[in-house]
Amino acid sequence: ESEPRGVTSKEETDCRAWGVSLPGPACPLSLPAPEALMQALEDLDYLAALDDDGNLSDLGVILSEFPLPPELAKALLASCEFNCVDEMLTLAAMLTAAPGFTHPPLSAEEAALRRALEHTDGDHSSLIQVYEAFIQSGADKAWCQARGLNWAALCQAQKLRGDLLELMQQIELPLSQPAFGSEQNRTDLQKALLSGYFLKVARDTDGTGNYLLLTHKHVAQLSPYCCYRSRRSPTRPPPWVLYHTFSISKDNCLSIVSEIQPQMLVELAPPYFLSNLPPSESRDLLNQLREGMADSSVESESSSTREFGDACVL
């Protein structure tokens, strides 16, 4: 007898948008395992997609408009605040339709062509770079085949990007000009991603690429296709990473990975999320960072108050 299937946060958001409380006969899903349902609800709560009554919040209603998982929709919305909408539109489309290469390099020439598409900032920026190169090639099928890329998937990503852009325009969300490659855009893109993917962060515990997932005490390694592993001159694995997927297998791989700064995670994740993490050295480090940042903020406010008082005396 097969076990009950899990439920994704995307399915949970969709059902709540339809006014259905899971589980229920009106929802087009088989009965999820209770643990999976509770996890999906918890994830939505962390993303501020639910109100105090467990119904969709105003933000949750907007998230449900997008044909994307909630964390990706949240990152796309956050890109409006951080002025990187153009890049996040591309990334959302690529993560949904064309998240990876179709096969390992078959020759040294193909491997070299593929390496040229990798970005130093990680797999997420590499996906943006792949898409832009694909568009510049004129969506050429032979160009894709020479690099082990799925032409049909990239065409689907192109269409989805257009659909997402049209949807953002319909609900009158602010857009931004392309700025991919600039230092400011690099920071903005990381902030937008972390706004949705703070639930998917891992830390290298020993400096050799053994990553402990913050939300679950699983240890995983970077996927063989990760740009950090495929470089000719491998460097020390990034200490902290954001990942798109985690697959439980013989190797327990993290796929589509980019380095992040823990200070940024503390800044953007809800405080109660950090407090609710399972006990670990990683959680302790984040809470120490949070306390240090809070102390710095208090000192800064105190200094500003003194300066204002001095100015009034003068």
VOPAGU-2260 file (C-alpha; in pm, 1 decimal, decimal comma):
REM VOPAGU-2260
SITE   aa  ch    i         X         Y         Z
SITE  GLU   A    0       0,0       0,0       0,0
SITE  SER   A    1     147,2     332,7    -100,6
SITE  GLU   A    2     190,6     608,1     156,6
SITE  PRO   A    3     -19,1     927,5     127,6
SITE  ARG   A    4     147,1    1178,5     -99,2
SITE  GLY   A    5     283,2    1504,1      30,6
SITE  VAL   A    6     143,9    1845,3     -49,7
SITE  THR   A    7     346,5    2136,1    -173,9
SITE  SER   A    8     308,0    2491,7     -51,9
SITE  LYS   A    9     204,9    2584,8    -407,2
SITE  GLU   A   10     -82,8    2335,8    -397,3
SITE  GLU   A   11    -176,8    2456,2     -49,2
SITE  THR   A   12    -181,2    2818,7    -167,9
SITE  ASP   A   13    -391,8    2728,1    -471,3
SITE  CYS   A   14    -645,3    2540,0    -261,8
SITE  ARG   A   15    -678,1    2821,5     -10,5
SITE  ALA   A   16    -720,1    3068,6    -296,1
SITE  TRP   A   17   -1012,3    2854,8    -413,5
SITE  GLY   A   18   -1161,1    2870,0     -63,4
SITE  VAL   A   19   -1077,7    2506,7      11,8
SITE  SER   A   20    -933,7    2396,0     344,7
SITE  LEU   A   21    -706,4    2098,3     301,3
SITE  PRO   A   22    -778,4    1814,8     310,8
SITE  GLY   A   23   -1119,2    1821,4     143,6
SITE  PRO   A   24   -1309,9    1655,9    -139,3
SITE  ALA   A   25   -1326,9    1976,1    -345,6
SITE  CYS   A   26    -948,9    2002,8    -365,8
SITE  PRO   A   27    -805,5    1818,5    -667,6
SITE  LEU   A   28    -541,4    1642,2    -457,1
SITE  SER   A   29    -510,1    1302,1    -301,8
SITE  LEU   A   30    -506,0    1309,3      77,0
SITE  PRO   A   31    -168,4    1443,8     193,2
SITE  ALA   A   32      23,0    1309,2     488,7
SITE  PRO   A   33     -56,9    1519,3     798,8
SITE  GLU   A   34     311,3    1603,5     842,4
SITE  ALA   A   35     336,1    1731,9     484,9
SITE  LEU   A   36      22,4    1941,2     528,3
SITE  MET   A   37     149,3    2096,7     850,8
SITE  GLN   A   38     485,2    2172,0     688,1
SITE  ALA   A   39     315,3    2341,1     392,1
SITE  LEU   A   40     103,9    2553,8     627,0
SITE  GLU   A   41     407,7    2643,8     835,2
SITE  ASP   A   42     600,3    2747,6     523,8
SITE  LEU   A   43     311,4    2968,0     410,6
SITE  ASP   A   44     293,9    3126,1     754,7
SITE  TYR   A   45     665,1    3209,2     747,0
SITE  LEU   A   46     613,7    3366,8     404,4
SITE  ALA   A   47     335,4    3585,4     554,0
SITE  ALA   A   48      87,0    3426,0     312,9
SITE  LEU   A   49    -162,0    3343,3     590,9
SITE  ASP   A   50    -348,8    3567,0     834,1
SITE  ASP   A   51    -411,3    3495,7    1203,0
SITE  ASP   A   52    -714,7    3281,9    1115,4
SITE  GLY   A   53    -518,2    3059,9     877,6
SITE  ASN   A   54    -674,1    3208,2     564,3
SITE  LEU   A   55    -483,5    3372,6     282,6
SITE  SER   A   56    -351,4    3714,7     378,0
SITE  ASP   A   57    -352,0    4004,6     132,2
SITE  LEU   A   58       1,4    3902,7      37,8
SITE  GLY   A   59    -106,7    3540,1       5,6
SITE  VAL   A   60    -381,3    3638,7    -237,9
SITE  ILE   A   61    -123,6    3814,5    -457,1
SITE  LEU   A   62     113,8    3516,4    -435,2
SITE  SER   A   63    -165,8    3284,8    -548,0
SITE  GLU   A   64    -202,7    3489,8    -867,3
SITE  PHE   A   65     132,9    3363,2    -991,7
SITE  PRO   A   66     177,6    3016,6   -1146,0
SITE  LEU   A   67     479,9    2968,5    -920,9
SITE  PRO   A   68     564,0    2805,8    -587,6
SITE  PRO   A   69     499,2    3053,0    -302,9
SITE  GLU   A   70     866,6    3104,9    -220,9
SITE  LEU   A   71     944,5    3191,4    -582,5
SITE  ALA   A   72     640,0    3419,1    -610,7
SITE  LYS   A   73     750,9    3592,4    -288,3
SITE  ALA   A   74    1101,1    3644,9    -431,5
SITE  LEU   A   75     948,7    3790,8    -747,9
SITE  LEU   A   76     736,0    4032,0    -544,7
SITE  ALA   A   77    1038,3    4127,8    -333,5
SITE  SER   A   78    1227,4    4214,2    -651,4
SITE  CYS   A   79     990,2    4511,1    -689,7
SITE  GLU   A   80    1127,3    4649,9    -363,6
SITE  PHE   A   81    1488,9    4572,4    -449,5
SITE  ASN   A   82    1479,8    4698,2    -809,9
SITE  CYS   A   83    1573,7    4373,2    -981,7
SITE  VAL   A   84    1243,1    4274,5   -1143,0
SITE  ASP   A   85    1394,6    4215,7   -1486,9
SITE  GLU   A   86    1642,4    3961,3   -1352,0
SITE  MET   A   87    1391,0    3789,3   -1121,7
SITE  LEU   A   88    1143,5    3750,0   -1407,7
SITE  THR   A   89    1411,2    3565,2   -1601,3
SITE  LEU   A   90    1509,4    3358,7   -1299,8
SITE  ALA   A   91    1151,0    3267,3   -1211,6
SITE  ALA   A   92    1092,0    3148,3   -1567,5
SITE  MET   A   93    1416,5    2951,7   -1579,0
SITE  LEU   A   94    1368,3    2786,9   -1239,0
SITE  THR   A   95    1021,8    2677,5   -1349,0
SITE  ALA   A   96    1081,1    2571,1   -1709,1
SITE  ALA   A   97    1451,5    2512,6   -1768,6
SITE  PRO   A   98    1635,1    2466,1   -1438,0
SITE  GLY   A   99    1934,9    2271,8   -1567,0
SITE  PHE   A  100    2141,1    2115,8   -1840,3
SITE  THR   A  101    2005,8    1809,6   -2014,1
SITE  HIS   A  102    2310,8    1584,7   -1985,5
SITE  PRO   A  103    2677,7    1586,9   -1878,6
SITE  PRO   A  104    2927,8    1730,7   -2130,1
SITE  LEU   A  105    3000,2    1477,7   -2403,5
SITE  SER   A  106    3326,3    1632,7   -2517,4
SITE  ALA   A  107    3593,2    1878,8   -2409,2
SITE  GLU   A  108    3451,8    2131,2   -2656,1
SITE  GLU   A  109    3101,3    2105,6   -2513,4
SITE  ALA   A  110    3239,7    2132,4   -2159,2
SITE  ALA   A  111    3425,1    2451,0   -2252,9
SITE  LEU   A  112    3113,8    2602,8   -2411,8
SITE  ARG   A  113    2915,1    2519,1   -2101,9
SITE  ARG   A  114    3172,0    2666,6   -1862,8
SITE  ALA   A  115    3153,0    2992,2   -2055,8
SITE  LEU   A  116    2788,4    3021,3   -1946,3
SITE  GLU   A  117    2863,9    2981,2   -1575,8
SITE  HIS   A  118    2857,4    3288,5   -1355,7
SITE  THR   A  119    3092,2    3343,3   -1062,6
SITE  ASP   A  120    2801,4    3439,4    -834,5
SITE  GLY   A  121    2645,7    3092,8    -847,7
SITE  ASP   A  122    2385,5    2883,2   -1023,6
SITE  HIS   A  123    2103,8    3139,3   -1008,1
SITE  SER   A  124    2308,7    3401,3   -1191,4
SITE  SER   A  125    2424,9    3127,5   -1429,2
SITE  LEU   A  126    2061,6    3058,6   -1521,4
SITE  ILE   A  127    2009,5    3426,5   -1600,6
SITE  GLN   A  128    2327,1    3425,2   -1808,7
SITE  VAL   A  129    2214,9    3112,3   -1995,4
SITE  TYR   A  130    1879,4    3272,2   -2077,4
SITE  GLU   A  131    2034,1    3596,5   -2199,9
SITE  ALA   A  132    2280,2    3406,5   -2418,4
SITE  PHE   A  133    1993,1    3196,5   -2555,1
SITE  ILE   A  134    1800,2    3511,5   -2649,9
SITE  GLN   A  135    2111,1    3664,3   -2807,3
SITE  SER   A  136    2154,7    3347,8   -3015,5
SITE  GLY   A  137    1810,5    3408,4   -3162,8
SITE  ALA   A  138    1673,2    3106,2   -2973,7
SITE  ASP   A  139    1885,5    2887,6   -3199,9
SITE  LYS   A  140    1832,7    2513,0   -3157,4
SITE  ALA   A  141    2182,0    2415,8   -3272,1
SITE  TRP   A  142    2331,8    2661,0   -3022,5
SITE  CYS   A  143    2143,1    2481,8   -2744,6
SITE  GLN   A  144    2244,1    2134,9   -2860,2
SITE  ALA   A  145    2612,5    2229,6   -2864,2
SITE  ARG   A  146    2590,2    2319,7   -2494,4
SITE  GLY   A  147    2367,2    2040,7   -2370,0
SITE  LEU   A  148    2070,1    2273,3   -2325,8
SITE  ASN   A  149    1708,4    2177,3   -2373,8
SITE  TRP   A  150    1586,3    2403,2   -2655,0
SITE  ALA   A  151    1217,0    2330,7   -2591,5
SITE  ALA   A  152    1253,6    2408,1   -2219,5
SITE  LEU   A  153    1426,4    2738,0   -2293,9
SITE  CYS   A  154    1150,6    2831,9   -2537,9
SITE  GLN   A  155     900,0    2751,3   -2264,7
SITE  ALA   A  156    1096,3    2972,4   -2023,1
SITE  GLN   A  157    1081,5    3255,3   -2277,4
SITE  LYS   A  158     703,2    3223,3   -2301,4
SITE  LEU   A  159     659,2    3195,8   -1924,6
SITE  ARG   A  160     871,5    3505,0   -1869,1
SITE  GLY   A  161     642,9    3697,3   -2102,2
SITE  ASP   A  162     335,7    3566,8   -1919,7
SITE  LEU   A  163     479,5    3666,5   -1580,5
SITE  LEU   A  164     566,5    4013,6   -1707,7
SITE  GLU   A  165     213,3    4057,4   -1842,3
SITE  LEU   A  166      67,5    3943,8   -1509,6
SITE  MET   A  167     281,9    4192,0   -1315,9
SITE  GLN   A  168     165,8    4469,6   -1545,9
SITE  GLN   A  169    -198,9    4366,7   -1501,5
SITE  ILE   A  170    -180,3    4392,4   -1123,0
SITE  GLU   A  171      22,6    4713,2   -1158,1
SITE  LEU   A  172     340,6    4603,4    -983,2
SITE  PRO   A  173     646,9    4826,3   -1035,0
SITE  LEU   A  174     906,7    4710,4   -1286,5
SITE  SER   A  175    1276,5    4795,5   -1312,5
SITE  GLN   A  176    1534,6    4831,0   -1586,4
SITE  PRO   A  177    1786,4    4551,6   -1658,9
SITE  ALA   A  178    2102,0    4582,4   -1449,4
SITE  PHE   A  179    2242,5    4228,7   -1450,1
SITE  GLY   A  180    2614,9    4220,4   -1380,0
SITE  SER   A  181    2641,8    4532,5   -1166,3
SITE  GLU   A  182    2752,7    4505,4    -803,0
SITE  GLN   A  183    2432,5    4669,1    -681,1
SITE  ASN   A  184    2220,7    4428,8    -883,9
SITE  ARG   A  185    2413,0    4137,6    -737,7
SITE  THR   A  186    2319,0    4248,6    -385,5
SITE  ASP   A  187    1960,4    4330,4    -484,5
SITE  LEU   A  188    1912,6    3989,7    -645,7
SITE  GLN   A  189    2043,1    3810,1    -336,0
SITE  LYS   A  190    1802,0    4006,9    -117,2
SITE  ALA   A  191    1505,3    3928,8    -340,3
SITE  LEU   A  192    1592,0    3559,1    -347,0
SITE  LEU   A  193    1641,2    3540,5      28,8
SITE  SER   A  194    1307,1    3713,5      86,0
SITE  GLY   A  195    1141,0    3402,4     -56,1
SITE  TYR   A  196    1399,1    3130,6      -2,1
SITE  PHE   A  197    1513,4    3190,7     357,0
SITE  LEU   A  198    1353,5    2852,1     427,7
SITE  LYS   A  199    1608,3    2691,0     196,0
SITE  VAL   A  200    1947,1    2780,6     338,1
SITE  ALA   A  201    2232,3    2548,1     432,4
SITE  ARG   A  202    2571,6    2592,2     600,1
SITE  ASP   A  203    2897,5    2412,2     529,1
SITE  THR   A  204    2979,3    2263,4     868,3
SITE  ASP   A  205    3335,2    2143,9     810,2
SITE  GLY   A  206    3476,3    2339,2     515,5
SITE  THR   A  207    3462,7    2039,8     280,3
SITE  GLY   A  208    3114,3    2081,1     133,8
SITE  ASN   A  209    2903,0    1892,9     389,1
SITE  TYR   A  210    2601,8    2121,5     420,0
SITE  LEU   A  211    2358,5    2110,2     710,4
SITE  LEU   A  212    2009,3    2226,1     613,5
SITE  LEU   A  213    1887,6    2486,9     859,9
SITE  THR   A  214    1525,6    2374,3     873,7
SITE  HIS   A  215    1590,5    1999,1     876,7
SITE  LYS   A  216    1892,9    1828,0    1023,6
SITE  HIS   A  217    1989,8    1668,4     692,7
SITE  VAL   A  218    2344,2    1682,2     559,7
SITE  ALA   A  219    2383,5    1727,6     184,6
SITE  GLN   A  220    2643,8    1796,7     -82,2
SITE  LEU   A  221    2637,5    2024,3    -382,7
SITE  SER   A  222    2506,8    1870,5    -702,9
SITE  PRO   A  223    2774,6    1758,3    -952,5
SITE  TYR   A  224    2621,9    2012,7   -1192,7
SITE  CYS   A  225    2665,0    2302,2    -948,7
SITE  CYS   A  226    2895,9    2570,2   -1087,2
SITE  TYR   A  227    3098,0    2567,7    -764,1
SITE  ARG   A  228    3194,1    2205,3    -833,8
SITE  SER   A  229    3245,7    2225,3   -1208,0
SITE  ARG   A  230    3511,3    2496,0   -1205,3
SITE  ARG   A  231    3855,5    2400,9   -1330,4
SITE  SER   A  232    4018,3    2548,9   -1020,6
SITE  PRO   A  233    3793,4    2439,8    -734,4
SITE  THR   A  234    3793,0    2670,6    -435,3
SITE  ARG   A  235    3664,4    2624,5     -82,8
SITE  PRO   A  236    3288,5    2563,1     -93,4
SITE  PRO   A  237    3078,1    2866,1       2,8
SITE  PRO   A  238    3016,8    2873,9     380,9
SITE  TRP   A  239    2646,2    2962,6     345,2
SITE  VAL   A  240    2423,5    2885,1      47,2
SITE  LEU   A  241    2067,6    2925,0     -71,6
SITE  TYR   A  242    1937,9    2625,6    -268,0
SITE  HIS   A  243    1639,7    2561,3    -493,0
SITE  THR   A  244    1585,7    2190,0    -436,0
SITE  PHE   A  245    1709,9    1917,6    -204,1
SITE  SER   A  246    1686,4    1558,0    -320,3
SITE  ILE   A  247    1712,0    1273,5     -71,3
SITE  SER   A  248    1919,4    1012,3    -246,4
SITE  LYS   A  249    2243,1     823,0    -206,0
SITE  ASP   A  250    2429,9    1152,9    -234,2
SITE  ASN   A  251    2171,6    1392,5     -81,9
SITE  CYS   A  252    2222,9    1674,2    -332,5
SITE  LEU   A  253    2147,0    2044,5    -320,8
SITE  SER   A  254    2061,1    2171,2    -668,4
SITE  ILE   A  255    2077,4    2526,9    -804,9
SITE  VAL   A  256    2287,9    2684,5    -534,5
SITE  SER   A  257    2422,0    3035,5    -473,1
SITE  GLU   A  258    2634,6    3179,2    -194,6
SITE  ILE   A  259    2466,7    3412,8      54,1
SITE  GLN   A  260    2577,9    3624,9     347,4
SITE  PRO   A  261    2433,1    3516,4     684,9
SITE  GLN   A  262    2389,2    3882,2     785,3
SITE  MET   A  263    2148,1    3921,4     495,5
SITE  LEU   A  264    1952,9    3615,2     609,0
SITE  VAL   A  265    1917,6    3760,0     960,0
SITE  GLU   A  266    1802,2    4089,9     811,4
SITE  LEU   A  267    1535,6    3942,9     582,3
SITE  ALA   A  268    1401,3    3631,9     758,5
SITE  PRO   A  269    1124,7    3671,1    1019,4
SITE  PRO   A  270    1278,1    3675,7    1371,9
SITE  TYR   A  271    1049,3    3393,0    1486,7
SITE  PHE   A  272    1178,3    3178,7    1198,2
SITE  LEU   A  273    1531,7    3195,8    1338,6
SITE  SER   A  274    1403,2    3125,6    1690,8
SITE  ASN   A  275    1214,5    2816,8    1572,0
SITE  LEU   A  276    1507,4    2655,9    1390,7
SITE  PRO   A  277    1622,5    2316,6    1522,8
SITE  PRO   A  278    1913,5    2348,4    1769,3
SITE  SER   A  279    2245,5    2365,4    1585,6
SITE  GLU   A  280    2566,6    2562,5    1567,4
SITE  SER   A  281    2423,7    2736,3    1260,7
SITE  ARG   A  282    2122,1    2861,3    1456,3
SITE  ASP   A  283    2348,5    2984,5    1735,7
SITE  LEU   A  284    2562,4    3176,2    1486,8
SITE  LEU   A  285    2256,6    3340,3    1331,4
SITE  ASN   A  286    2113,5    3438,8    1668,8
SITE  GLN   A  287    2449,9    3587,9    1768,9
SITE  LEU   A  288    2446,0    3788,4    1447,3
SITE  ARG   A  289    2090,2    3903,6    1516,6
SITE  GLU   A  290    2182,3    4018,4    1868,8
SITE  GLY   A  291    2490,5    4199,1    1738,1
SITE  MET   A  292    2289,0    4374,6    1468,3
SITE  ALA   A  293    2024,6    4473,6    1725,6
SITE  ASP   A  294    2292,1    4617,5    1956,8
SITE  SER   A  295    2442,5    4813,9    1667,5
SITE  SER   A  296    2099,7    4951,2    1579,7
SITE  VAL   A  297    2038,8    5064,7    1939,7
SITE  GLU   A  298    2380,3    5231,1    1955,6
SITE  SER   A  299    2315,6    5406,5    1624,7
SITE  GLU   A  300    1976,2    5536,8    1744,0
SITE  SER   A  301    2128,0    5651,7    2073,6
SITE  SER   A  302    2404,8    5835,7    1889,9
SITE  SER   A  303    2152,5    6004,4    1659,5
SITE  THR   A  304    1944,1    6113,7    1959,7
SITE  ARG   A  305    2248,0    6268,0    2129,1
SITE  GLU   A  306    2344,8    6451,4    1810,8
SITE  PHE   A  307    1989,4    6583,0    1773,3
SITE  GLY   A  308    1990,2    6698,1    2137,1
SITE  ASP   A  309    2321,1    6877,9    2092,0
SITE  ALA   A  310    2186,0    7050,0    1782,3
SITE  CYS   A  311    1879,0    7168,2    1975,0
SITE  VAL   A  312    2099,8    7315,0    2250,4
SITE  LEU   A  313    2296,8    7504,7    1992,0
